[in-house]
Amino acid sequence: MSRPPEPVFLERQSYRRRRLSDAARLMPVVGLVLLLLPLLWADRATTSGGILYIFSVWAILIGATRLISRRLSDFDPFGEPRETSEATLSKDGGMR
């Protein structure tokens, strides 16, 4: 008889990095939906309210994208978190 498959275990850091990259991929779609939402209110909302909504969504999208990109830049390509407080120099004087 065959053995049941073992559960897949992902390290916490790689799991977080993948979810953050998923969130980064979804940001344009979320932004498009949120920015097109005022079209549904065309007959009920005022122009100033719609403009205020659009610029608020725009600012929130910028902040969320900045937060996601900063969190993603804390990981190196090999999945290990990088130190962001100080630059570490190698023996030859280059950045590591």
C-alpha positions as CSV (number, residue, x, y, z in Angstrom):
1,M,0.0,0.0,0.0
2,S,1.1,3.5,-0.6
3,R,1.8,5.9,2.2
4,P,-0.5,8.9,2.5
5,P,1.2,12.1,1.3
6,E,3.0,14.2,3.9
7,P,1.6,17.6,4.6
8,V,3.4,20.5,2.8
9,F,5.2,22.7,5.3
10,L,6.3,26.1,4.3
11,E,8.6,28.2,6.3
12,R,7.0,31.2,7.9
13,Q,9.3,33.7,6.0
14,S,8.7,32.2,2.6
15,Y,5.0,31.9,3.3
16,R,4.8,35.6,4.2
17,R,6.9,36.6,1.2
18,R,4.6,34.7,-1.1
19,R,1.4,36.3,0.4
20,L,3.0,39.7,0.1
21,S,3.8,39.1,-3.6
22,D,0.2,37.9,-4.1
23,A,-1.0,41.1,-2.5
24,A,1.3,43.2,-4.8
25,R,-0.1,41.4,-7.8
26,L,-3.7,42.1,-6.7
27,M,-3.1,45.8,-6.0
28,P,-3.9,47.0,-9.6
29,V,-7.1,44.9,-9.7
30,V,-8.2,46.3,-6.3
31,G,-7.3,49.8,-7.4
32,L,-9.3,49.5,-10.6
33,V,-12.4,48.2,-8.8
34,L,-12.2,50.9,-6.2
35,L,-11.7,53.6,-8.7
36,L,-14.5,52.5,-10.9
37,L,-16.9,52.1,-8.0
38,P,-18.1,55.8,-8.2
39,L,-19.6,55.0,-11.7
40,L,-22.3,53.0,-9.8
41,W,-23.2,56.1,-7.8
42,A,-23.5,58.4,-10.8
43,D,-27.1,59.4,-10.1
44,R,-26.8,59.7,-6.3
45,A,-23.5,61.2,-5.5
46,T,-22.2,64.8,-5.8
47,T,-19.2,65.6,-7.9
48,S,-17.2,66.9,-4.9
49,G,-17.9,63.6,-3.0
50,G,-16.8,61.6,-5.9
51,I,-13.6,63.5,-6.4
52,L,-12.8,63.3,-2.6
53,Y,-13.4,59.5,-2.8
54,I,-11.2,59.1,-5.9
55,F,-8.3,61.0,-4.3
56,S,-8.7,59.2,-1.0
57,V,-8.6,55.8,-2.7
58,W,-5.6,57.0,-4.7
59,A,-3.7,58.0,-1.6
60,I,-4.6,54.8,0.2
61,L,-3.4,52.7,-2.8
62,I,-0.1,54.6,-2.8
63,G,0.4,54.0,0.9
64,A,-0.5,50.3,0.7
65,T,1.7,49.7,-2.3
66,R,4.6,51.5,-0.5
67,L,4.1,49.3,2.6
68,I,4.0,46.1,0.5
69,S,7.1,47.0,-1.5
70,R,9.0,47.9,1.6
71,R,8.1,44.6,3.3
72,L,9.0,42.7,0.1
73,S,12.4,44.5,-0.1
74,D,13.2,43.2,3.4
75,F,13.6,39.7,1.9
76,D,16.6,38.7,-0.2
77,P,16.0,36.5,-3.3
78,F,16.9,33.4,-1.4
79,G,14.1,33.8,1.1
80,E,16.0,34.9,4.1
81,P,15.1,38.2,5.7
82,R,17.7,41.0,5.3
83,E,19.0,43.3,8.0
84,T,17.6,46.7,7.1
85,S,19.1,48.8,9.9
86,E,22.8,48.8,8.9
87,A,24.7,47.8,5.8
88,T,27.0,44.8,6.4
89,L,30.4,45.1,4.8
90,S,32.4,42.0,3.6
91,K,36.1,41.7,3.9
92,D,36.8,43.3,0.6
93,G,34.8,46.4,1.5
94,G,31.7,45.6,-0.6
95,M,28.2,45.4,0.5
96,R,26.9,42.0,1.5
